[in-house]
């Protein structure tokens, strides 16, 4: 199995590790497995779930340039879900963009949460808050990917703790050894890696910077 060296620890370290994990998985599959429609995934493919994960990261990392992001506007690029080399290249671009993330700042999240009306709203958030969200979103879809990998009997390409949330790891390890220091889990504790982020202060500043968001309908 290929191995990519994790970059120097930064506050975005958990995001980088997650992307590297996905990149390793992409490269360890073959084309026929990457775009195979799987019955236990309701006819979806591993590639489609990878594309979905990456396009949420893409919306955030591209949108931070003007401090406005919209996950609804993702491209739904079929090439990411069928071309492993292209998908791997996209991950590399995201890793480069993450190097530029030095500090948190206010951003606006645009979205339409109605299934029948064109009622787009703006929500006040922050860059680090959305990075944490995209990580959680990725882990959720990795759990689905894991089920697909197992159905193809390719368990050997799954790294230990693939698709397991950091909080689940802390809970499980704490049950095995209650005296273990839960703040040092080999870089898997998102809170620890974002320890310098004063998120509540940032959101207070965001609230001052933007008008109150309308209530979702």
N, C-alpha and C positions, 0 to 999 in steps of 0.2 A: 504494500500500500504506500502511495506517495505521502510525503510528509512536508509541510510547509512550516518554516520556522516562524514562531509567533514574534511579532514586533515588540519593541520595548514597551513596557507597561505604561499606559496612559489611561486617562479617564474613559477613553473609548475602547479600552482593551477588550471588554466582553463582546463588543460588537465585532471587532476584528477577528477574535477567536471564532465567533459564530460564522462569519463569512469564509474564513479559511476552512472550517469544518465542511461547509457546503461545497467549496471548491474542490476539496479532496474527494468528496463523494461523487461529484460530477465526473472527475477524471478517472475514478475507479469503476465507473459503469461503462458499458459499451453502448453504441448508438441504439441497437435494437432493444436494449433494456430501458434506456432513457426516455424513449418515446413510445413505449409499449402501453397500450390501454389495459389497465388492470381491473379485473372484476371486483376485487375487494376495495377498490378506490372509486367504485361507481362509474367505471369506464374512463376515469382520468389517468393521466400519466405522471411519472416522477417529474418529467420535464415541465409539465404544467404547474405543478406545485412549486418547483424551483423558480419558474418565471414569476409566479405570484409573489413569492418572498422577495425576490430581487427588485421587482417593480415598486414595492412599497419603500424599500431602501432608496431606490432611484428617485422617487417623488420627493423624498425628504432631502437627500443630498443635493439634488439639483435645485430644489425650491429654496434652500437656505440662502442662495445668492441674493434673492430679493425679499427674504423673510416672509414668504407666503408659500404654503404647501397645500396640495390638494390630492389626496389619495384617489379620489374619484377620477382624476385625469390621467391615470396610468395608461401607458401606451398599449398594453396587451400585445406585445411583440411576439408573434409566433416563432420567430427565429430563436429566441432564448429557450423556448421549450422543445425545440427540435435539434438545435446545433450545440453540442456540448462545448466545442472550442469557443464559440461566440459567448456562451453563458459564462465560461471560465474567464474570458477576457473582461466581461462586464464586472465580475467580482474583483478582478485586479484593479479596475478603474475606481471602484468604490473604496478599496483599501487606500489608494492614493488620495482620494478626496477626504478620507477620515484623518489623514495626517494634518490637514488644514484646520481641523476642528480643535480649537484651543480653549474656548470658553463658552459658557452658556449665554444665550440672548433671547429676547422676546421674538416670537414669530406668530403669524396668524395661520390657523388651520381653516381652510375652506372646505365645506362639504354639504351634501344634500342627503338628509337622512329620512326623507319621505320616499315611499315607493310609488306614489301617484302624482305628486306635485313637483314642479320645478321651484323648489324653495331652498335655495342655497343660503347658508349662514356662515358667519365668521366666528371662530372661537379663539380666545386668547390662550396661548400655550408657550412653551419654550423649546429650544433646540434639543436640550438634553432630555426633556420629558418625552419628546417624540422619538429620540434615539432609543430610550428605554421601551417605548411602545413597539417600535419595529423589531426590537430584539424578542420581546414576548410573542409577537405575531409570528416571527420566524420559528421559534421553538414549537409553537402550536402546529405549524404546517410540517415541521420536521417529524413530529410524532406520526402524522399521516404518511409521510414519505417512508418512515421506518416500517410501517405495516406493509407498504408496497415492496420494500426491499426484502423483507422476510418472506413474502409470498413468492418471490423469485429465488428463494434459497441462496441469497447473497449476504447472509449475516456477517461474513468475515470482513466486509468493507465498512461495517458500522463501528465507529469508535465507541469506547466505553462512555456511558452517560449521554449518548446521542439522543437529543430531543427531551432530555430531562431538565426541568426548570431548576435554577439555582436554589430556590426555596425548598424544593423537594429533596435535593441533595443534602442541604443543611439539616432538614428534618430527619432524613434517613440515617445520616451519619451521627446525628445527635442521639438517636435512639440506640445506636450500637455502642456509643461511648459518650455518655453525658458530660464527661469532663473535657471533651474536645473543644478547642477554641473554634467557634463557628464563624469567626470573622476572618479566618485564614484558610480558605478552601482552594488553594492552588489557582487563585485568580478567578474563581467561578462566582464569587459573591459580587453581584452587580452593585449593591449598596456600597461596599468597600471601595470599589474602583471609581465610584462617583462621589467619594467622601468629601471632596473639596467643593462640591456643588451645593450652594445654598439655594435649593429649588424654590422654597417658599418665598425667599426674598426676591428671587427673579420674577416669580409670578406676581408678587405685589407690584413690582416695577412695571410689569407688562400691563397690569390693570390700570395703572396710571397713564401708560402710554397710549392705550387704545380705549375706545368707548366700550361700555358693557356689551357683551354679546347678547343677541336676542335669544329668547327661550326656544329650544327646538320644538317643532310641531310634527 
